[in-house]
């Protein structure tokens, strides 16, 4: 790939040769990265894996690590941060800590780009002048905190330059997912990836894999074609996507999907019963209000209220909103997850299947969010005993993840072994059916297998994947229940860049 002038979009990256589907175009380690303050004790500050029983830094008592290996690997980045935290008396927020790590790294490199960097980090666009008053005020508050936090000997920087650094982070930072893609756990800066421009129907995707941000081709890319990723969830109306991009990233999106309003008709469609425009408007308003209440109940951990609100909303939507309508998809998504949380897998599977069918009409066929939705839905169907449907979904999820995440990502490795668990389940179901033979006198055979109490005795070499299946569905529901976007998160949500 090569850097080029992308016209009104500024700088961009384009293919210097023909690229194939799933090909890794870039594997970039973070220039600087930090764990969110709210997850400081739950996520390793070196490898960004989320797990229990982390080891705390004995000096600052803030940073946590998997083990001595991770702590040693992360010491160069943490050493000066550790002293600054002790000096300040407490760890500041993630923006301040990331600015500190960025400047300590910049000082070590003497402000020069490394051989692998296409440009120095200072040359990234900051959009400081485009920030609204409230964001500018919050940024200046961070600057003042940073000036108290900074402890790098005699090397000091003026406040204007620190403001530029904070705005640079705001415009170019990437949120970092945990090893399972379930939750965003940190924030990092990847200068090369920041040069990749946005498109609502992109030809690339970015995924964190073993500490490096990988840029992968979603399909065949011709030589000279610009490389793009999506900064926002595709499951929004074009006008709403354009508004988000303008407010967060300070540019007007004129991509083909926005210009031609591709998919808007499906995402705002009425049901086949052809309800009146007034009915659609009324139910849409009710759905929006209900989803706000759902989000409030979710934050409070009131899953029973979430379930009640969604069931009432879905009943209102019946015969009014199409199955591809955004509000209906959001309700179906939450219903599938909260019912899985309550272990009502058969009901959850029905809603998950409808949700996936809607997603497949709207998402890019190699979209990572579609792959994750298929994975969760497949697992839910497995728990519900609908093995054939679940197996098909898992296989399609695996196909997508091989493109978006590659064979070495932990999610793909989990998916790789799941078909064995499905084959084991199918064999057990057949054994149950064969064993259900009436005896003389009307009694049933004693060889009937109780799958809930004796499943462990029937484990095959696929037990690892089966055990993962038993855990993953409730875990996905409890950890990711959200209505902020259709799936509650982006695999990699770009905080922005405009070069």
N, C-alpha and C positions, 0 to 999 in steps of 0.2 A: 504494500500500500504506500501511498505518497501524499504529502501535503499539497494542497492547491487552493487557489482563490475561488471560493464558491459564490462570488457575486454579492448580492444583498445579504446573504447569510454569513459573510465574512470568510474565515478560513474553514477548510474542511478536509476530509480524507477521502481518497478514491482508490479503486483497485488498480494496481499496476500490471495485473495479469488477470486472466479468467480464474474465478474462484468457484469451488464446488460447495454443495449443501453440507453444512456442519463443519466446514473447515475453520480452523482457528486462525484468525488474522492477526491477533494481538493477545499476548499474555503478559499483563503489566502488574508488577508488584506496586503496592501503594507507596506514593511519595511520602505520605504521612497519613495515619489513621488512628482513631480512638474509639473506645467503647462508650456507648451512651452512659451518662452518669446514673440514670435510673437502673441500669443493669450491671453496674460496675462489679458487683460481687457474684454475678451469675454467668459472666462471659469472660473467657480468657483474653487478656489484653495483648496477647501476642498472636495467637492463631484464630481468635474470634469464635471459638467453639463454645456453645452454651452447654454447661453441665454442672452437676452438683459437686460439692467438696473441693472447691478450688483453693489453692494456696495463696495466702495474702503476702504482699510485700511487707517485710518486717520493719522497713524504715518509714514509708509514707502511710502504710496501712490502708491504702486505697486500691492500688492495682492488684489484680488477682491473676493467677496462672494455673494451667493444668498441672504442671510439674516443674522440676528444676530445668529441664530441657527448654521449655517454653520461656521460662524466666530468663535464662541465659540468652536465648535468641532475641528476646525483646529488650535487653538491658541497654543497648546503645540508644534506643528511642526513649527509654524510660528514665535513664540516669539523670538528665538535667530536669526533666519533669518531676521526678521524685524530690529533688532538692527544692524546686519551686513550690511544690505542694506543702512541704514541711515549713518553708519560709512563710507562706501565706496562712498556714494553719488549717486549711481545708482545700479540697479539690474544687476548682471552678467548673463551670459547665463545659460540655463537649466542644463548643465552638472556641472557647478560650484555650482549652487544652490542645485542640487541633492546630490553632494558630501558633501556639508555642512549639509544637513538634515540627511544623512546617518551617519556622524560622531557625530552629536549631539545626534542622537538616540543611537549610539554605546556607547557614554559616559554615557548616562542615564542608559543603560543596563549593564554597566561595561564590555562590550565586550563579554558578555555571550549570548548564544542562549536561547530564551524563550522556554517554555514547548512545544509550537506548532511548533517550528523550528527543522528541522532534523539535521541542522548543523549551526554553527555561520557564519555570513555573511563574516567574514574575510577568511573563508576556501573555498570560491568560487574561481574558476579558473580565472586568469586575462589575460593570453596570452600577457603580456607586451613585452616579448622577440620576439613575432611573428609579432609585428606591423611594417609595412614598414616605411621608413624614414619620409614621409610627414605626416602620421598619428601620429607618435611619436613626431614630431615637434609641431603639433597642441595640442597634449596632454600636452606637457611641457608648452605651453603658458597658457593653462587652469590652470595648477598647480601654475604658478606665480600669476595669477589672484586670485586663491583660497587663497593663502597665505596672500594676502591683504584683502580678504573678511572675512577670518576666525576670529571670535571674541568670543572665548569661555574661557575667563579668562586665567588662567595659563596653561591650558592643550594644549600644542602645539605638533605637529607631524612633523617628518622629511620629507623632500621633497620626499625621496624614498617611504615612506609609502603613501604619498598623490598620487604619481604616480600609485602605486598599486591600490588605491581606484578608480582612474579615469579609469584605464584599466579594473578593475572589473565591473564598470558600463557599459563600452563599450561592454564587453563580455556577460553580464547577464541582461542588462536593457530590459524592455518591453515597447513598445509604447502603450499608453492608448487611446482608442476611446472615443468619446462623447457618450451620452446616446442613440443616435440613430444609432451608428455605421457608421456615415457619414464621420467622419474626425478624424484623430489622433490628440489629443489635449495635450498630456503630455508624461512624461517618468517616469517609476517607477522601483523599485527593489523588486522582490518577491523571496526570497532565496529558498523556497521549490520547486517552479515551475521551477527555474533555473536548477534543477537536472533532469528534464525531457529531454531526448535526442531527437534528430531529426530523422524523417523518412519522405521520400517524399510521402508515402501513410500511414499516421499515424493512430493509433487507438484511439487517443484522440484529443480534441481541447481545447483551452484556451480562455475564454471570460470574460471581465470585467462586473460585475453585482453588482450594488449597493455598489460600493467601494471595492469589493473583486474580485480577479481573480479566476475564477472557472475552474477547470479541469474536463471535461466531457468525458465519453466514447462514441465513435462514433458507436460502435457495441459491441457485446458480447466479453468479454476479459476473457481468461482462467486464472486460478490461476497460478502464476509463470511467466506469460507473461510480457515482458517489456512494459512500458507505453511510448508512443512517441507522439510528436506533430510535425508539419511542420514549419520550420523556414523561408521558402521561398514559393512563389506562385508556386503551382503545375503546372500551365500552362506555363511551360518553357521546352525546350528540356533538356534531362538528362545531357548533357555536359554543358549546360548553368547553370543549377541548381548546378552542382558540382563546377563550377567556382565561382558562387556567394558564396557558402558555404565555399569554401577555402579562398576566399578573405576577407569575412566578419567575419567568425567564426573559421577559421584556422583549418579545418579538411577535410579529404577526405571522401565524402559520398559513402558508398558501400552498400546502401540499395537495396532491390530486384528490385525496379523500375529503379534505376540508373544502376544496374548491367545488367539487361535484356533490358534496353532502352524501357520500357513499355510506350506506347502512342506516342513515337517519330514518328512512321510512320503516325499517324493521324495528329499530329501537324505540319508536314512538307509535307502533302499529296498534290498531284496534283489533278486537277479536273477530273471528269469522262471522259471528252473529250480527255484525254491522250495527253496533250501538250508535246512538246519537252522539254528535260532537260534544254536547253538553254533558252527557253521561261520562264520556272519556275524560273530559276536563275535570269533572267532579271526583272521579275515582283516582285520577292522577294526583290531584291535590290531597286527597285522603291518604294515598299511599306515601307521598312525600312526608306528610305530618307523622304518619305511623312509624316510618323508618327512623325519623328523628327520635321518637319515643323508644324505639327498639335500641338505638345506640345508647341512649341514657340508661336503659335497663341493663344492657350489656356491660356498661362501665360499672354499674352497681353489683354485677354478678348475679342478677335476678333472672336466671334462665327460664323459670316458669312463666314469668311475665313476658319475656321475649317470645316464648312459644305461643302464648295466648294472643299477643298482638299480631304476630305473623299469620296465625290461623284466621283471625278475624279479617285481616287485610286481604289474604288470598281469596277468601269467600267474596269479598267486595269486588275483587278484580275479575272473578269468574264471569265469562261471557262479555266482558267489557274490554280488557286489555289482552293483547296477543301474548303468546308464550315467549316471544322475543322482545317484548317491551322491557326497558331497563328496570322499571320498578318491580315488575313481576319476577325478573331474574334475580334481583336482590333479595326479594322475599323468599324465593325458592332456595337460594343459597343459604340464607340464615336458617330456614326451616330444616334443611338437610343437616346442617351442622349441629343445631341445638337438639334435634331428635337423636342424632348420633351420640351427643353428650348424655342424653337420657337413656341410651342403649336401646332405643326403639328403631332397630335397624331396618325393618321391613318398610315402615313409613318413610324413614329417611331416604331409602333407596329410590322410592318412587319420585320424591321431589328432586333428588340428585340427578336422576336420569333426565327429567324434564329440563333441568338447568343446563346439563351438558349438551342436550340437543339444541338448546337456544344458543349456547356459546359457539357451537360448531358452525352455526350460520353467520356468526358475527366476527369471530376471531380469525386471524391468519392461521392457516392450517398447521404451522409450526410455531405457534405462540406458546411461550413457556407457561403462561397462566392457564391456557387450555390444557396443557399437559398435566399441570398440578391438579386441576379440577377433575380430569379423568382419573388420575391416580386416587384421589380421595373418594370419588364416586365408585371406582372399582373396588376399593377396600370396603366401602359401606355395603355394596352388593354382596361381597364375600361374606361379611358378617350376617347378612340377611339370608344366606343360603342360596342366593341367586348366582351360582358359580359361573355359568356360561357367560352371562352378561358381564359379570365382574371381570372375568378373564379377558374378554374382548377389549374392555376399557383399559385394563392394565397394559395389554400389548400395544394399544394405540398410544398410551401415555409413554411407554418405553420408547416407541419410535420417535415421538416428539422430543423427549429428553435426550436421546442420542444426538439430536441436532442441536438443541439449545444448551445442553450441559456437558455432553460428551461422555465417553465410557468410564472415566475415572472419577466422576463426581459421586458423592455419597448417595444422592437421591437415585441416580441411574443404577448404581450398584444394588441398592435395595430393590428397585424395580426388576432388575435382571434375575433375581432369585425368586420373585413372587410367582411366576408361572408354575414353578415346581410345587408351591404351596397349593395352587389351584388344582393341579393334577392330583395331588394327595387328597384334597377335599372331594374331587369328583369320584375318586376311587372309593372313598369312605361312603359317599352317598349311594354308589352302586352296591356296596356291601350291605348297607342298611336295607336297601330295597330287596336284595336277594335273601336276606336273613328274615324278612317279614313273611314267614310261611306259617299259616294256621296249623296247629296240631289237632289231633283227634280230640273231640269234645269242645272245640271252639277256642282253646287256649292258643295264644301266640307263642312262637318259639322263644326260648330263653336266650337265644343268641343275638337278639335285637341289641344294637349298639347304642348306648347313650352318648351322643356326641359332646354333650356339655361336661359330663363327669369323667368320661374315659378318653377324651381326645388326646390327652398326653400319652396314653398307652399306645395309640395308633400313629404316633409321630414317625415320619420317615426322615431321610436325610434333609428334607425340606423344613425341618423343625425351626431352623433359624428364621426363615422367611415367614412361616406361619406364626411364630411368636411375635414377630414384628407386626404382622397383620392384626393380631389380637389387640395390640397396644395402640396402633397408629390412628384408628378412627376416632376413639374418644379423645386422644391427645390433640388431633387436629381440631376437633370441635372446641375444646376448652381453651386452646391457645390462640386460635385464629378467628374466633367468631367476631365478625365485624361487618358493617355496612358502609364504611367510608368509601370503598370501591366495590365493584361486584364481587371480587374475591377477597377484599379486605386488605390487599397489599399488592405491591409490584415486586416481581422477582428482583429487579434492580431499579430503584426509582432514582432517576437522575435529578439532582437538585439544580442542575442547569449549567448551561455554558452558551455564551454567544460570543464568537470570536470575530 
